[in-house]
Amino acid sequence: MRRVAIRAFLILGLLGVSLVHASDDTAASKLVPFPALTGTNLALVRGVTDHYTLRREYPPEEFNASVAVFEYLFDHMDECSVLAKMAGLTKYTATLDADGRLRADDHAGATGYILNVYTGVGKRVLYVEGMEHGVFDVRGRGVAIVDYHTKTRGEIEYTRAMFVKVDNVVLAALAQLFSVFLRGTVDGHFTHVIRNPVMLSQQAQTDPQKLLDQIERLPVADRQRLAPFAALVRSNASARLADTNPPPRSAH
């Protein structure tokens, strides 16, 4: 009887997976610019959004930063990873491979990579693939969407959404039935990814010299790699200073 009950739960879970996907294309098309993706990236993204296990959308959040600095960090996640470790935001660094995938191992059971599949005005789309080791070894794929815009001068508002596909059919069914557990894992990983560029760009806005001093204490190779970012931070700080203290008008 117990075995039958378990099988029934799994069947219901699989049915739930099928039914919840009726509006897949509509939901994904509102968030992902499919026509703008390359053929390779489109296949990766569609492999998740067409048959996702879980979809998450998050309320808007705000932070004070320069859009240019935030975008630089988001588009150079390997450099962002070095800065995040330096600032104590993470205990490990991620590395960029020859195919543009940012690979990471958090040394706590999670390994995987992130690939930026779309860069547009006020939008980034990431493809994520990874493995979570624990009671069960779960392999999953995801598509993360971040939309952002300048709300007021020096303030950015952003929203996040994510589609997740668990590759193991049985675990995917269980994830549908007990989605609260999967939501917690997804939310935690997504928050970790977005937190680093948000917090570092905030620091570049509020205390740029501290960030620049920290960069100067890095090994030579890292300092050289981060030289364009350091120049951007200095430029942004100078522009803000000029806005705060405009030159006096000449007397006539």
Secondary structure, 3 states (H helix, E strand, C coil): CHHHHHHHHHHHHHHHHHHHHHHHHHHHHHHCCHHHCCHHHHHHHHHHHCCCCEEEECCCEEEECCHHHHHHHHHCHHHHHHHHHHCCCCCCCCEECCCCCEEEECCCCEEEEEEEEEEECCEEEEEEEEEECCCCCEEEEEEEEEEEEEEECCEEEEEEEEEEEECCHHHHHHHHHCHHHHHHHHHHHHHHHHHHHHHHHHHHHHCHHHHHHHHHCCCHHHHHHCHHHHHHHHHHHHHHHHHHCCCCCCCC
